[in-house]
Amino acid sequence: MSTRGRNGVACEWLRGEGRDSDVVMSSRVRLARNFAGYPFLSRARREQRREILVVAQRDIMEGSLAPQMMWIDLNELPALERSVLVERHLISKQHAKGEEPRAVAISSPDERLSIMVNEEDHLRLQVIRSGLAVSEAFAQIDQADDRIESQSDYAFSAKYGYLTACPTNVGTGIRVSVMLHLPGLKISGEIEKVRRAAQGMSLAVRGFYGEGSEAVGDLFQVSNQTTLGKSERELLTVFETNIIPKVIEYERVARRSLLEKRRVILEDRAHRALGLLRSARLLKSDEAMELLSCVRLGIMTGVIEKVDPAKVNELLLTTQPAHLQKLLHRDLDQAERRIERATLVRNTLA
Amino acid sequence: MSTRGRNGVACEWLRGEGRDSDVVMSSRVRLARNFAGYPFLSRARREQRREILVVAQRDIMEGSLAPQMMWIDLNELPALERSVLVERHLISKQHAKGEEPRAVAISSPDERLSIMVNEEDHLRLQVIRSGLAVSEAFAQIDQADDRIESQSDYAFSAKYGYLTACPTNVGTGIRVSVMLHLPGLKISGEIEKVRRAAQGMSLAVRGFYGEGSEAVGDLFQVSNQTTLGKSERELLTVFETNIIPKVIEYERVARRSLLEKRRVILEDRAHRALGLLRSARLLKSDEAMELLSCVRLGIMTGVIEKVDPAKVNELLLTTQPAHLQKLLHRDLDQAERRIERATLVRNTLA
């Protein structure tokens, strides 16, 4: 898999397209499912895991879930390629690290739909869409889910709903998350407003790479914490008509206020960031993210012109360690990565 | 006076010419002199100060000290112009602030020779030369001194030598100082080596604007602390054959070591600095100095090409508050200066 997907398409969540894409990077819906007749993975023997893989492969690859699905046996995939998938948000870190029989299926070339097999649950379906597109993502994942269920029975309780390895996923098994770029609120110091608004609705606010990760590059993920006792529709409504539009509005107000009242400070930050990206000979990953975030804010507010936002989004991905090594076709230690990262950024933004 | 002197010449100490100018910015020699028959200024009445001014003006302007001398009555010079003279190292801050009758005479257009009248002593003669040129500076000041003495008697004691307002200047009344650019030693953390070497010879190491000033932009002044009991020749020898060549060598070794062992770090620092200078929309004076210092190091070590070092030196001066306001023909508050400073730097280094 190249950094731009099979057909030169940048990965979905970094395309910068779709509704409200000035603030919303991407929308993601995930479902946790387990096949009936097999134990949860914590209790499954290696042999049973293999059987689950076979069933899943058949259901996914023959189920017409997408025009083209790619099946990747993670036990045969080199570590670097697995890290690339993590950086593309197609598999989890745990799934990359595992040693048991496991796989991932990915719709190609768009990478919108991906299904981890034998991660925490038998199946973890995910749809990512650029911009604010929670309903669209849900519609797509719902269809994929139905097509699998038309072939195999899921573990399901009339009382609780879908049964999952972790109790927080029991019920609809759904997790919705929206990745937001909130540099305006970060500068204005109002990011806590978002956290409070989210917590009031039992939503979590996390960093770029999910649970426990720091919010580098002013990228924040808002997601639901529990799934039991709420229909999918209710949850989507919370996201699409309540929390996310509110946060988008906070961010836009913060940006407008910066433009009107502190324009020169905004220009200074954005152009310094661009200047550093175009000049540095050594770049750490987190610093690159922070600087790219400032440049993106500069583009979105119009204080930076003549820089293609798609290139900035692309660099958010290609400057990650695994993508960088993939691009250069060799292993790089940390010191080498800093040099090569700086070179890549300089050349891309020249 | 324009920022480049009357004939478009940058001020002497920032020309970047002369011996060892990769490390030595400028050499300066100063003499403290008082006319016989008049009290020291601390005890002089306003009327006596006026008389001293008249005598000094005659001796200086009719003494053929230089092809052309400019006489400036500081009581009639606007505050901004006085600050410009301070930034050009032609008068002291105290002399700029004073309210008593006082003046300065400056050789034009080269600004090498300047004579403050009624500062701490009746006369403070100064010669600045680009690069390491302590002997040349001394020869010039010695000649100017002789020409004044051929017209008026100085306060002189056969036992102590020239008498001065402050005891530390009694004797030869000479102060030698050399301004050094030591970014290599700053980065390698060896700047203390210089301080120790200097202190061992009763020399002081100070910042850019003399006593009590911080060493911004990695610019350090090495100067003698006392004048009594040592001939001019002995003092010049200490500077020219002992301390300064030693420090120059330390600095060159540090730069070579950076180039050989940490080249990418050096490149990173220098190019980041250049990138920031070319991008920032707001620049504080000290930050500008620091960044210009990094760029100068980059040029001197060859990791930055295609940037004219003369422009960098020039900016060390033109980014100072008074020069900036002089250039823009208006008063600027601090916030405005940061904007205009950034604009000037961007345009100059574009």
Interface residues (C-beta under 8 A of the other chain):
Chain A: V264 I265 E267 D268 H271 R272 L274 G275 L276 R278 S279 A280 R281 L282 I339 A342
Chain B: V264 I265 E267 D268 H271 R272 L274 G275 L276 R278 S279 A280 R281 L282 I339 A342
